Amino acid sequence: MSTILPKEPVITDRESVILSNAERRHLRRKFRGSIEAAREVLAPRNQLNKFIARKTAETARVAGDAVHIAKKNAPLIGAIGLGALIYAARRPISDWISRLRKSKTNTPDGD
């Protein structure tokens, strides 16, 4: 008993040219599609939008971290803020205390 192998299909030159043209058209469409996709990704408008989205997300993350740290260390931050306020207002406070002392020493006697 012998095995019967299928014969390879006979492809004529005309059919070969038709198939190669179809393959070339398919590859050309695929290539043009990839070029369009690359142009879309590399467009300055899209690059700017991606950059803004990245920086917005990063800023939101940093702000969230800062709020968390501020809530965690609220008494310390308050004390530092109060110290800075008193340091910045030291001259007006000193003048106020001087005027207060001066007015107490210049009060008339009840004679």
Backbone as JSON Lines, residues from 0, in Angstrom:
{"i":0,"aa":"M","n":[0.82,-1.15,0.0],"ca":[0.0,0.0,0.0],"c":[0.88,1.23,0.0]}
{"i":1,"aa":"S","n":[0.54,2.19,-0.78],"ca":[1.32,3.41,-0.86],"c":[0.47,4.57,-0.35]}
{"i":2,"aa":"T","n":[1.14,5.55,0.2],"ca":[0.42,6.72,0.7],"c":[0.26,7.71,-0.43]}
{"i":3,"aa":"I","n":[-0.84,8.32,-0.44],"ca":[-1.09,9.31,-1.49],"c":[-0.86,10.68,-0.87]}
{"i":4,"aa":"L","n":[0.13,11.35,-1.33],"ca":[0.44,12.69,-0.86],"c":[-0.31,13.69,-1.72]}
{"i":5,"aa":"P","n":[-0.8,14.73,-1.08],"ca":[-1.5,15.73,-1.89],"c":[-0.51,16.45,-2.79]}
{"i":6,"aa":"K","n":[-0.94,16.73,-3.94],"ca":[-0.09,17.46,-4.88],"c":[-0.08,18.93,-4.47]}
{"i":7,"aa":"E","n":[1.05,19.53,-4.68],"ca":[1.13,20.96,-4.4],"c":[0.33,21.69,-5.46]}
{"i":8,"aa":"P","n":[-0.36,22.73,-5.03],"ca":[-1.15,23.44,-6.03],"c":[-0.23,24.11,-7.05]}
{"i":9,"aa":"V","n":[-0.66,24.07,-8.22],"ca":[0.12,24.68,-9.3],"c":[-0.27,26.14,-9.38]}
{"i":10,"aa":"I","n":[0.72,26.99,-9.21],"ca":[0.47,28.43,-9.25],"c":[1.12,28.96,-10.52]}
{"i":11,"aa":"T","n":[0.34,29.59,-11.3],"ca":[0.87,30.14,-12.54],"c":[1.57,31.45,-12.26]}
{"i":12,"aa":"D","n":[2.26,31.94,-13.26],"ca":[2.96,33.22,-13.11],"c":[1.97,34.35,-12.87]}
{"i":13,"aa":"R","n":[0.85,34.3,-13.55],"ca":[-0.16,35.35,-13.39],"c":[-0.69,35.35,-11.95]}
{"i":14,"aa":"E","n":[-1.0,34.19,-11.42],"ca":[-1.5,34.09,-10.05],"c":[-0.43,34.53,-9.05]}
{"i":15,"aa":"S","n":[0.81,34.22,-9.33],"ca":[1.91,34.63,-8.47],"c":[2.01,36.14,-8.43]}
{"i":16,"aa":"V","n":[1.88,36.79,-9.58],"ca":[1.93,38.25,-9.64],"c":[0.75,38.84,-8.89]}
{"i":17,"aa":"I","n":[-0.42,38.26,-9.06],"ca":[-1.62,38.76,-8.36],"c":[-1.44,38.64,-6.86]}
{"i":18,"aa":"L","n":[-0.94,37.49,-6.4],"ca":[-0.72,37.3,-4.96],"c":[0.34,38.25,-4.42]}
{"i":19,"aa":"S","n":[1.42,38.43,-5.15],"ca":[2.47,39.35,-4.67],"c":[1.97,40.79,-4.65]}
{"i":20,"aa":"N","n":[1.15,41.17,-5.62],"ca":[0.57,42.51,-5.62],"c":[-0.37,42.7,-4.42]}
{"i":21,"aa":"A","n":[-1.16,41.68,-4.14],"ca":[-2.06,41.76,-2.99],"c":[-1.27,41.86,-1.69]}
{"i":22,"aa":"E","n":[-0.22,41.08,-1.58],"ca":[0.62,41.14,-0.37],"c":[1.28,42.5,-0.24]}
{"i":23,"aa":"R","n":[1.75,43.06,-1.36],"ca":[2.39,44.37,-1.34],"c":[1.39,45.45,-0.92]}
{"i":24,"aa":"R","n":[0.16,45.38,-1.45],"ca":[-0.87,46.35,-1.05],"c":[-1.19,46.24,0.44]}
{"i":25,"aa":"H","n":[-1.27,45.0,0.92],"ca":[-1.53,44.79,2.35],"c":[-0.4,45.38,3.2]}
{"i":26,"aa":"L","n":[0.84,45.11,2.82],"ca":[1.97,45.65,3.59],"c":[2.03,47.16,3.5]}
{"i":27,"aa":"R","n":[1.69,47.72,2.36],"ca":[1.69,49.18,2.21],"c":[0.63,49.81,3.13]}
{"i":28,"aa":"R","n":[-0.58,49.22,3.19],"ca":[-1.62,49.72,4.09],"c":[-1.17,49.62,5.55]}
{"i":29,"aa":"K","n":[-0.55,48.52,5.88],"ca":[-0.06,48.32,7.24],"c":[1.01,49.35,7.59]}
{"i":30,"aa":"F","n":[1.92,49.6,6.65],"ca":[2.99,50.58,6.87],"c":[2.41,51.98,7.02]}
{"i":31,"aa":"R","n":[1.47,52.35,6.15],"ca":[0.85,53.68,6.25],"c":[0.09,53.84,7.56]}
{"i":32,"aa":"G","n":[-0.53,52.78,8.01],"ca":[-1.22,52.83,9.29],"c":[-0.25,53.06,10.44]}
{"i":33,"aa":"S","n":[0.92,52.42,10.37],"ca":[1.9,52.62,11.44],"c":[2.5,54.02,11.37]}
{"i":34,"aa":"I","n":[2.65,54.56,10.16],"ca":[3.14,55.94,10.03],"c":[2.13,56.91,10.63]}
{"i":35,"aa":"E","n":[0.85,56.7,10.33],"ca":[-0.19,57.57,10.88],"c":[-0.24,57.47,12.4]}
{"i":36,"aa":"A","n":[-0.07,56.28,12.92],"ca":[-0.06,56.11,14.38],"c":[1.14,56.84,14.98]}
{"i":37,"aa":"A","n":[2.29,56.73,14.33],"ca":[3.49,57.42,14.84],"c":[3.3,58.93,14.78]}
{"i":38,"aa":"R","n":[2.71,59.43,13.69],"ca":[2.46,60.88,13.58],"c":[1.52,61.34,14.68]}
{"i":39,"aa":"E","n":[0.51,60.53,14.96],"ca":[-0.45,60.89,16.0],"c":[0.22,60.95,17.37]}
{"i":40,"aa":"V","n":[1.08,59.98,17.64],"ca":[1.75,59.94,18.94],"c":[2.76,61.08,19.06]}
{"i":41,"aa":"L","n":[3.46,61.39,17.97],"ca":[4.53,62.38,18.02],"c":[4.07,63.8,17.73]}
{"i":42,"aa":"A","n":[2.8,64.01,17.51],"ca":[2.3,65.36,17.24],"c":[2.56,66.24,18.46]}
{"i":43,"aa":"P","n":[3.05,67.47,18.25],"ca":[3.35,68.36,19.38],"c":[2.15,68.58,20.3]}
{"i":44,"aa":"R","n":[0.97,68.69,19.72],"ca":[-0.24,68.89,20.53],"c":[-0.44,67.71,21.48]}
{"i":45,"aa":"N","n":[-0.26,66.51,20.97],"ca":[-0.44,65.33,21.81],"c":[0.68,65.19,22.83]}
{"i":46,"aa":"Q","n":[1.88,65.54,22.44],"ca":[3.0,65.49,23.38],"c":[2.76,66.47,24.53]}
{"i":47,"aa":"L","n":[2.26,67.66,24.21],"ca":[1.97,68.65,25.24],"c":[0.86,68.16,26.17]}
{"i":48,"aa":"N","n":[-0.18,67.56,25.59],"ca":[-1.27,67.03,26.42],"c":[-0.78,65.93,27.35]}
{"i":49,"aa":"K","n":[0.08,65.06,26.85],"ca":[0.63,63.99,27.69],"c":[1.49,64.57,28.8]}
{"i":50,"aa":"F","n":[2.31,65.58,28.47],"ca":[3.17,66.22,29.46],"c":[2.32,66.87,30.55]}
{"i":51,"aa":"I","n":[1.27,67.58,30.15],"ca":[0.41,68.25,31.12],"c":[-0.28,67.22,32.01]}
{"i":52,"aa":"A","n":[-0.73,66.13,31.42],"ca":[-1.4,65.09,32.22],"c":[-0.44,64.47,33.23]}
{"i":53,"aa":"R","n":[0.81,64.21,32.8],"ca":[1.81,63.65,33.72],"c":[2.1,64.61,34.86]}
{"i":54,"aa":"K","n":[2.31,65.87,34.53],"ca":[2.66,66.85,35.56],"c":[1.47,67.12,36.49]}
{"i":55,"aa":"T","n":[0.27,67.08,35.98],"ca":[-0.92,67.27,36.82],"c":[-1.03,66.13,37.82]}
{"i":56,"aa":"A","n":[-0.84,64.92,37.34],"ca":[-0.91,63.76,38.23],"c":[0.19,63.81,39.28]}
{"i":57,"aa":"E","n":[1.39,64.21,38.85],"ca":[2.51,64.3,39.8],"c":[2.25,65.39,40.84]}
{"i":58,"aa":"T","n":[1.71,66.53,40.41],"ca":[1.41,67.63,41.32],"c":[0.34,67.22,42.33]}
{"i":59,"aa":"A","n":[-0.67,66.52,41.86],"ca":[-1.73,66.06,42.77],"c":[-1.16,65.09,43.79]}
{"i":60,"aa":"R","n":[-0.25,64.22,43.37],"ca":[0.36,63.26,44.3],"c":[1.2,64.0,45.34]}
{"i":61,"aa":"V","n":[2.0,64.97,44.91],"ca":[2.85,65.72,45.83],"c":[1.98,66.54,46.79]}
{"i":62,"aa":"A","n":[0.91,67.14,46.29],"ca":[0.02,67.92,47.15],"c":[-0.64,67.02,48.19]}
{"i":63,"aa":"G","n":[-1.04,65.83,47.77],"ca":[-1.63,64.88,48.71],"c":[-0.64,64.48,49.79]}
{"i":64,"aa":"D","n":[0.61,64.25,49.39],"ca":[1.65,63.91,50.37],"c":[1.88,65.07,51.33]}
{"i":65,"aa":"A","n":[1.89,66.31,50.8],"ca":[2.11,67.48,51.65],"c":[0.98,67.66,52.65]}
{"i":66,"aa":"V","n":[-0.25,67.44,52.21],"ca":[-1.4,67.55,53.13],"c":[-1.3,66.49,54.22]}
{"i":67,"aa":"H","n":[-0.92,65.29,53.85],"ca":[-0.78,64.21,54.83],"c":[0.31,64.56,55.86]}
{"i":68,"aa":"I","n":[1.43,65.08,55.4],"ca":[2.52,65.45,56.31],"c":[2.07,66.61,57.21]}
{"i":69,"aa":"A","n":[1.35,67.57,56.62],"ca":[0.9,68.72,57.42],"c":[-0.09,68.28,58.49]}
{"i":70,"aa":"K","n":[-1.0,67.37,58.15],"ca":[-1.95,66.89,59.16],"c":[-1.24,66.1,60.25]}
{"i":71,"aa":"K","n":[-0.24,65.37,59.87],"ca":[0.5,64.55,60.84],"c":[1.31,65.41,61.8]}
{"i":72,"aa":"N","n":[1.83,66.53,61.31],"ca":[2.69,67.39,62.12],"c":[2.06,68.75,62.39]}
{"i":73,"aa":"A","n":[0.74,68.81,62.54],"ca":[0.04,70.09,62.72],"c":[0.53,70.89,63.92]}
{"i":74,"aa":"P","n":[0.72,70.31,65.12],"ca":[1.17,71.13,66.25],"c":[2.55,71.74,66.02]}
{"i":75,"aa":"L","n":[3.44,70.97,65.45],"ca":[4.79,71.48,65.18],"c":[4.75,72.61,64.16]}
{"i":76,"aa":"I","n":[3.97,72.43,63.11],"ca":[3.85,73.46,62.08],"c":[3.21,74.71,62.66]}
{"i":77,"aa":"G","n":[2.22,74.55,63.54],"ca":[1.59,75.69,64.2],"c":[2.56,76.46,65.08]}
{"i":78,"aa":"A","n":[3.37,75.72,65.83],"ca":[4.36,76.37,66.7],"c":[5.39,77.13,65.88]}
{"i":79,"aa":"I","n":[5.83,76.53,64.8],"ca":[6.82,77.21,63.93],"c":[6.19,78.45,63.31]}
{"i":80,"aa":"G","n":[4.92,78.33,62.87],"ca":[4.23,79.48,62.29],"c":[4.05,80.6,63.3]}
{"i":81,"aa":"L","n":[3.69,80.26,64.51],"ca":[3.53,81.27,65.56],"c":[4.86,81.94,65.87]}
{"i":82,"aa":"G","n":[5.92,81.15,65.93],"ca":[7.25,81.74,66.16],"c":[7.64,82.68,65.04]}
{"i":83,"aa":"A","n":[7.37,82.31,63.8],"ca":[7.7,83.17,62.66],"c":[6.87,84.44,62.71]}
{"i":84,"aa":"L","n":[5.6,84.34,63.08],"ca":[4.73,85.51,63.18],"c":[5.22,86.46,64.27]}
{"i":85,"aa":"I","n":[5.57,85.92,65.41],"ca":[6.08,86.76,66.5],"c":[7.4,87.4,66.1]}
{"i":86,"aa":"Y","n":[8.26,86.67,65.44],"ca":[9.54,87.23,65.0],"c":[9.31,88.35,63.99]}
{"i":87,"aa":"A","n":[8.37,88.16,63.06],"ca":[8.11,89.18,62.05],"c":[7.46,90.41,62.68]}
{"i":88,"aa":"A","n":[6.69,90.24,63.74],"ca":[5.98,91.35,64.37],"c":[6.7,91.84,65.62]}
{"i":89,"aa":"R","n":[7.97,91.55,65.78],"ca":[8.68,91.91,67.01],"c":[8.77,93.43,67.2]}
{"i":90,"aa":"R","n":[8.96,94.15,66.13],"ca":[9.07,95.61,66.25],"c":[7.74,96.24,66.69]}
{"i":91,"aa":"P","n":[6.62,95.94,66.04],"ca":[5.35,96.52,66.51],"c":[5.0,96.08,67.92]}
{"i":92,"aa":"I","n":[5.31,94.86,68.28],"ca":[5.02,94.38,69.64],"c":[5.89,95.14,70.65]}
{"i":93,"aa":"S","n":[7.15,95.34,70.31],"ca":[8.06,96.08,71.2],"c":[7.59,97.52,71.36]}
{"i":94,"aa":"D","n":[7.17,98.17,70.27],"ca":[6.67,99.55,70.34],"c":[5.4,99.6,71.2]}
{"i":95,"aa":"W","n":[4.53,98.63,71.05],"ca":[3.29,98.59,71.82],"c":[3.58,98.46,73.31]}
{"i":96,"aa":"I","n":[4.53,97.58,73.66],"ca":[4.9,97.4,75.07],"c":[5.53,98.68,75.62]}
{"i":97,"aa":"S","n":[6.36,99.34,74.81],"ca":[6.98,100.6,75.26],"c":[5.91,101.67,75.51]}
{"i":98,"aa":"R","n":[4.95,101.8,74.62],"ca":[3.87,102.78,74.81],"c":[3.05,102.44,76.04]}
{"i":99,"aa":"L","n":[2.83,101.16,76.27],"ca":[2.05,100.73,77.43],"c":[2.78,101.1,78.72]}
{"i":100,"aa":"R","n":[4.08,100.86,78.8],"ca":[4.87,101.22,79.99],"c":[4.94,102.72,80.18]}
{"i":101,"aa":"K","n":[5.1,103.42,79.07],"ca":[5.21,104.87,79.14],"c":[3.9,105.48,79.64]}
{"i":102,"aa":"S","n":[2.78,104.95,79.2],"ca":[1.5,105.51,79.64],"c":[1.26,105.2,81.12]}
{"i":103,"aa":"K","n":[1.77,104.11,81.62],"ca":[1.6,103.78,83.04],"c":[2.48,104.67,83.91]}
{"i":104,"aa":"T","n":[3.64,105.05,83.42],"ca":[4.53,105.9,84.22],"c":[4.11,107.35,84.17]}
{"i":105,"aa":"N","n":[3.39,107.79,83.18],"ca":[2.97,109.16,83.03],"c":[1.57,109.42,83.56]}
{"i":106,"aa":"T","n":[1.03,108.52,84.32],"ca":[-0.32,108.74,84.85],"c":[-0.24,109.78,85.98]}
{"i":107,"aa":"P","n":[-1.18,110.68,86.0],"ca":[-1.15,111.71,87.05],"c":[-1.52,111.12,88.41]}
{"i":108,"aa":"D","n":[-0.92,111.7,89.44],"ca":[-1.25,111.24,90.8],"c":[-2.61,111.83,91.19]}
{"i":109,"aa":"G","n":[-3.22,111.19,92.12],"ca":[-4.55,111.62,92.53],"c":[-4.51,112.78,93.52]}
{"i":110,"aa":"D","n":[-3.49,113.59,93.61],"ca":[-3.38,114.69,94.58],"c":[-4.44,115.7,94.4]}
